[in-house]
Amino acid sequence: MASTETTGTAGTTASAEDGAAPGGPAKDGLGGLEAGLDALETSATDRTPLRRTLVDKVLPPVVAVAVVLLVWQALISLKVVDDPSKLPSPADVGDEFKDAWLEGRLLGYIWTSVSRGLLGFLFALAIGTPLGLLVARVKFVRAAIGPILSGLQSLPSVAWVPPAVIWLGLNNSMMYAVILLGAVPSIANGLVSGIDQVPPLFLRAGRTMGATGWRGAWHIVMPAALPGYLAGLKQGWAFSWRSLMAAEIIASSPDLGIGLGALLENGRNASSMSMVFEAIILILFVGIAIDLLIFSPLERRVLRGRGLLVKG
């Protein structure tokens, strides 16, 4: 009788333990895991506080500019460089900016060069993209043109200015020709590099689903090669901007207007280092602004779309 009661009690205890197991620690563990994943997703999608953005993104370049200005002024104040014709003071350069702004010339300098640079870059984009796609996908074209594109990319863009002037004269067509010759090889080679890094599995999957020819290039190859293509675009813009500055410095003419390169050359002819520094700062400013406003957002969007960049 006692053994029967003992057996019944043990069975009841075992069944209670078995019944507690599914809803006990295992359920709590899954709940904790879900809560952790929810917290991770929430933290990834939260907006970055304004204070953190200012500290992480705005403060470092402001401090860098302040340090440069302090060192610059120290060189003047300590008489390390006491010849204004070699190194003007920050105040002298600031006065040059002020005069150009009050006379309405400053924005004209910037717009003349930026409009040429962006339009020439769009032309280079329209030519370099299909050219790079053709080189990457057709073996004969790659063998014939690939080495030439690499050679053109390593050729200094300033070398194209004299023949462009002889062929086309001193006009905007010459400027655009120099930009194209400097930017098209970089854009094409960037796309070729991106396509070479596309996994073959993507191409086979595309062919299986009927994406062949130009449909496959548009829906499979181009999206997969986007990171390399974007790197080529950034390099292409850099070559476009350098080519344009070289053309404006060497082939300056009143009919072409005064861009940033012409402003730099005018400062050299007038022996005005303040004007030279004004042109250099504006050239640097435009290059940084284009990168921050156009290419950096595109790069972040591409990386975020591939799960390589957390939104916050």
Buried (B, 14 or more C-beta within 10 A) or exposed (E): EEEEEEEEEEEEEEEEEEEEEEEEEEEEEEEEEEEEEEEEEEEEEEEEEEEEEEEEEEEEEEEEEEEEEEEBEEBBEEEEEEEEEEBBBBEBBEBBBEBBEEEEEBEBBBEBBBEBBBBBBEBBBEBBBEBBBBBBBEEEEBEEBBEEBBEBBEEEBBEBBEEBBEEBEBBBEBBBBBBBBBBBBBBBBBBBBBBEEBEEEBBEEBEEEEBEEEEBBEEBBBEBBBBBBBBBBBBBBBBBBBBBBBBBBBBBEEEBBBBBBBBBBBBBEEEBBBBBBBBBBBBEEBBEEBBEEBBEEEBEEBBEEEEEEEEE
